[in-house]
Amino acid sequence: MTARPRKGLRDVDPYTSPQLDVAARLNTNESPHPLPAGFFEQLADVVRDLPLNRYPDPMATRLREELASATDHPVAGVWAANGSNEILHQLLLAYGGPGRTAMVFEPTYQLHGRLCWITHTAIARGALPPDFVLTDEQVREAGDARPDVVFVCSPNNPTGNAQPVGIVRDLAEALPTSLIVVDEAYIEFADAPTATTLLPTHENVAVVRTFSKAFAMAGARIGYVLTSPRLVEDLGRVRLPYHLSSLTQAAGICALHHRPEALALIAAIRVQRDRIAAGLASIEGVTVYPSDANFVLFVPPGDARALWRRLLDRGVLIRDMTAVVPNGLRVTAGSEHETDLFLKAAKGSLTG
């Protein structure tokens, strides 16, 4: 006897990113630098005193208060969960689901569509223009489709560009009863404005962020959303009981206390991102897209998958994005040493 899974489940592969033991692992947009020793010392002191025999604060009150202070947003409009992906999942549980539709503009973060499938939310797919920047045309397209949820990824993954805040505002006003989810996982690496400026006047906007990138805490799994208090109340209705552990809450609070050090790491990563972009642009035939994130999207001459393999043979792992962007590859901004390895391998593979 065998239990039957939901229809189509086994037609879908698990969401994975290859983790290989190589000299330069530049495929998952992680920070190459951990937070300094002071963070870990503070966290160790806090963890020693945690009452792990008791359930965690179900509302993550102190973490939310610290986030509210750091972002200058009312605590009633702040919510935290296990990574930004869980935030996105909760948003779809609350505002998507059977009989409802979410709209994405592709190419974009593939997990948005996958989470729609998981939550039985129908997907309306729009296309970004050739430069990947949203325009009035996409606003009109969304207005015609009337989705219940609209995803805007800014800076967009995998293209790297931030989206105009004015277009996000136009989406929110064209669809006043729809939820506009702005995924700002990489916003700290950008000079572009944030959609948080819309929150005081647009209650249907939710800005989602993560500790994984700018706070160098991909392993801790902490994400948060800045939005209206009413929406936070709705997320409380769909969250799992005690969804955010005491350990995770403590890690987030400690990380916020070390925010200046995190900002210094961001500056170092941006330097390597710009080195990568300039180095690739110097190679004949390579198209490099401007990036506001901690990665660079590029299209090489010749076959991208063959180049991906040649780079791996040289000890450099990057992300094959050919299924999302024709002949596209994405490389994370790593340490100075990792950048050296990548640029040497790329130039050797493309010009040797």
JOGIZI-V332428 format. One record per helix or strand. SS is the DSSP state (helix for helix, strand for strand). FROM is the first residue (numbers start at 1). TO is the last residue. If there is no record, write none. Layout:
SS | FROM | TO
SS | FROM | TO
//
This chain:
helix | 9 | 11
strand | 24 | 25
helix | 37 | 48
helix | 61 | 71
helix | 75 | 77
strand | 78 | 81
helix | 83 | 95
strand | 101 | 106
helix | 110 | 118
strand | 122 | 127
helix | 136 | 145
strand | 149 | 153
helix | 165 | 174
strand | 179 | 183
helix | 187 | 189
helix | 195 | 198
strand | 205 | 210
strand | 223 | 226
helix | 229 | 238
helix | 246 | 257
helix | 259 | 281
strand | 287 | 288
strand | 295 | 299
helix | 304 | 313
strand | 316 | 317
strand | 319 | 320
strand | 328 | 332
helix | 336 | 351
//
